[in-house]
Amino acid sequence: MNIQSKYHGEIEIQQEDVITFPKGIPAFENENEFTVLPLQEGTPFSILQSVHSTNLAFIIGEVFSIFPDYDIELSQNAIETLELDDAKNAVVYCIMTVKEPFIESTANLKAPIIINSIKKIGKQVVLNQSNYETKHRLEKSPAFTQEG
């Protein structure tokens, strides 16, 4: 199927690339179908693109590539919604707020996007018990630490 994307124009995606968010994403509850598109080869960043709304796209980052010490525990409700039988099937992303220079960009570690990579089900999970921030600066990431 062809879709219009915010950053890549018209692209073709396969039905098996569509990720269903049963309850949408907070503030976008009516948007239930997304796909993950590459942002730039060789980086941990991608685009979470709505299948139906061209302008609804989020820059996302692979949390464990950016913040290797990131640690979360999903609630039973989240595990059931995602139909996760095995933790290794969970792909964890953070929504980015991109700034110039890029090192000043921030990651929302308080509300990660979790995707069941096998069943193609997604959910944004708000971590109430964590000490993570909604605007965690990339410069705090070991992946972006610049040597002296």
Helices and strands as residue ranges (DSSP letters): E 2-5, E 9-12, G 15-17, E 19-20, E 33-38, E 45-50, E 57-62, H 63-66, H 76-82, G 87-89, E 90-97, G 102-104, E 106-116, E 121-124, E 136-137, G 138-140, G 142-144
